[in-house]
Amino acid sequence: MKNYFSATYSDARAQFLSACLDARATVKSYQNPRRGPAGESLFTDTTWIGPDSATNVIVVTSSTHGVEGFAGSAIQIGLLRDSDAPKPKGDVALLLVHAINPYGFAWLRRENEDNVDLNRNFVDHENGNYPENDLFEEIVEHLVPLEWSDTAYENYLG
C-alpha cells in the first residue's frame, strides 16, 4: 500500500506541489499572513483537474481543522498520484484545496491564526447578511456551482 502521509506541513505542501507538477496540473497559491514554526511561509494551494468548462465540480479540501491536514493532504496527493484513483469524466472537474488552514496545519492546531475554529464559526445563511470578501469572489465560481447534478456526481464515482 502506498503511503502519501507527511511528517510536517512543509513536507505535505512539497509533496502536493510535486504531485501537481507530475500531473501537469496548474496550481494557484494563496499566502497566509503568518509564518510556520520554522519561520516558513504558509499557503493554501488549489488545483483544478478536468475541463475548464465543467459545470459540475467536486471539491476536496484538507486542513479545515489544521492538524487534520495530514490525512486530507495524503488523500489529495493519492488522488493526484495513484493511477487507480477515480478521475473526473465528462462535464465534471475536481477542485483540490490543499491546506485551507495552513497555520493550524503547520502549528498542529485545530484553529487558524486568529484562534478561530473554521468548522465551528460559520456564516448564518438564514439571514443572508454576508460580510464582504474580495478573495472569495475570485474563487466562488469553483466552490459554489450554480446547479448541482446528481447524474454528473454518479458518473464521476462510476
Backbone hydrogen bonds, N-H to C=O, Kabsch-Sander energy under -0.5 kcal/mol:
donor,donor_aa,acceptor,acceptor_aa,energy
4,Y,2,K,-0.6
12,A,8,T,-2.4
13,R,9,Y,-2.9
14,A,10,S,-2.4
15,Q,11,D,-2.6
16,F,12,A,-2.5
17,L,13,R,-2.9
18,S,14,A,-2.3
19,A,15,Q,-2.4
20,C,16,F,-2.3
21,L,17,L,-2.4
22,D,18,S,-2.6
23,A,19,A,-1.8
24,R,21,L,-1.4
25,A,20,C,-3.0
28,K,46,T,-2.4
30,Y,44,T,-2.7
32,N,42,L,-2.9
36,G,40,E,-2.8
39,G,36,G,-2.1
42,L,34,R,-0.7
44,T,30,Y,-2.4
45,D,43,F,-0.5
45,D,98,H,-1.9
46,T,28,K,-2.9
47,T,96,L,-1.9
48,W,26,T,-0.7
49,I,94,L,-3.1
50,G,48,W,-0.5
54,A,51,P,-1.7
55,T,91,D,-0.6
56,N,91,D,-1.4
58,I,93,A,-2.6
59,V,57,V,-0.6
60,V,58,I,-0.5
60,V,95,L,-2.6
61,T,59,V,-0.5
62,S,97,V,-1.6
66,G,64,T,-0.8
66,G,110,R,-1.0
67,V,109,R,-1.2
68,E,65,H,-2.5
69,G,66,G,-2.2
70,F,67,V,-0.8
71,A,68,E,-0.7
72,G,68,E,-1.6
73,S,69,G,-3.0
74,A,70,F,-1.7
75,I,71,A,-2.0
76,Q,72,G,-2.3
77,I,73,S,-2.8
78,G,74,A,-2.4
79,L,75,I,-2.3
80,L,76,Q,-1.6
81,R,77,I,-2.6
82,D,78,G,-2.7
85,A,82,D,-1.5
92,V,89,K,-0.6
93,A,56,N,-2.5
94,L,49,I,-3.1
95,L,58,I,-2.6
96,L,47,T,-2.7
96,L,94,L,-0.6
97,V,60,V,-2.4
97,V,95,L,-0.5
98,H,45,D,-3.4
98,H,96,L,-0.7
99,A,97,V,-0.5
100,I,62,S,-2.8
105,F,101,N,-2.1
106,A,102,P,-2.8
107,W,103,Y,-2.5
108,L,104,G,-0.5
108,L,105,F,-0.8
109,R,104,G,-2.8
112,N,116,V,-2.2
115,N,112,N,-2.0
118,L,116,V,-0.9
120,R,117,D,-1.6
121,N,117,D,-2.0
122,F,120,R,-0.8
125,H,123,V,-1.1
127,N,124,D,-0.7
128,G,124,D,-0.6
130,Y,128,G,-1.3
137,E,133,N,-1.5
138,E,134,D,-0.9
138,E,135,L,-0.6
139,I,135,L,-0.8
139,I,136,F,-1.0
140,V,136,F,-1.7
142,H,139,I,-1.8
143,L,139,I,-1.1
143,L,140,V,-0.6
144,V,140,V,-2.8
149,S,147,E,-0.5
150,D,148,W,-0.6
153,Y,149,S,-1.8
154,E,150,D,-2.6
155,N,151,T,-2.7
156,Y,152,A,-2.1
157,L,153,Y,-2.0
158,G,154,E,-1.3
